Amino acid sequence: MKTILVTGGAGYIGSHTLIELDNAGYNFVVVDNLVNSSIESIKRVEKIIGKSIPFYKVDLRDTKALENLFVKHQFHACIHFAGLKAVGESIQKPLEYYHNNMTGTFVLVDLLRKFNCKNIIFSSSATVYGNSDVVPYTEDSPKGNCTNPYGKTKSMLEEVLTDLQNADQNWNVVLLRYFNPIGAHPSGEIGESPNGIPNNLMPYITQVAVGKREKLGVFGNDYNTPDGTGVRDYIHVVDLAKGHVAALAAIERNCGLGIYNLGTGCGYSVLDVVKTFEKVNGVSVPYLIMPRRAGDIAMCYSNPQKANEELGWRAELGLEEMCRDSWNWQKKNPEGYEK
Ligand code: UD1
């Protein structure tokens, strides 16, 4: 059985991916420094898959500790989720973001090379397309100017990994550009558990629905979109997780460098999400129109054709399932993992 090193495996997307790796017959080892995640997510995944998970609480910048893992285990590939991800915080703490996301990746990739595991899947983001709203984005759409350090680290790390693959064709590098992941595992055991006030739309909606927050602020209703609110490509986190298994299959075929959008190709507005959430769950989500949020764009959605064709992967779950599963998780875990 092949063993995959999963960095950031205790996080939202990482924990869902562990389940899909298990379903696909992979072994895995998780490394996570738990600064923005909870060990409880690993315990819940263990419950779902009925197996214990080798877990190491290690910061990727701790070269010695990370190297010990490579001595102990032989990895076939690495799925690299670990990184800081809050846009606003990254503007306040640029050095922390650059140091964590860049240095952590440098140490990791250096060890992958040293131990001759030249297969990596990197968590990138639609944020690399910058603030252009010429949609839908294809992988050939120009990369834009990211307005914040978080986005810049994603964009720069794409360049670093691309250069590495160009220099040594023995590497397989898959860059996955995620659109907006929402939803949760249908069991309601794992889901998104943000620290403090949520920055993203769906966790805010679920916290309003569960009574933790009074009202959703809708950031602008004067965009050039059908109802004036921002349009995004929401993707169920289970579909996104399956995209990583499809990327591993591409690595088995020695894909070299692969860049893929992981989205549904459908754009929904903020109000579409609110209304669908209310309808499928029978709960109300009071909201208030607020000014636009700095850095937001009107529309962002993918053309996922390349991933559909080359990875044989397609998002299968729709907005209703996303809303249902997000609510199921929040209802069962009103305080998230209670970090
Ligand atoms: C954000 C990040 C993006 C990151 C992604 C991770 C910004 C500018 N972009 O994307 O870099 O990769 O999260 O998931 O932060 N909205 C509200 N009220 C809220 C929250 C959001 O109206 O309380 C609206 C936003 O204006 C936007 C939509 O909901 O139109 C989605 O917002 P969000 O979930 O934060 O995702 P993005 O901004 O698309």
Residues whose N, C-alpha, C, O or C-beta is under 5 A from the ligand:
A	BS01	UD1	V87 S125 T127 N199 N200 L201 M202 Y204 G217 V218 F219 G230 V231 R232 V270 A294 G295 D296
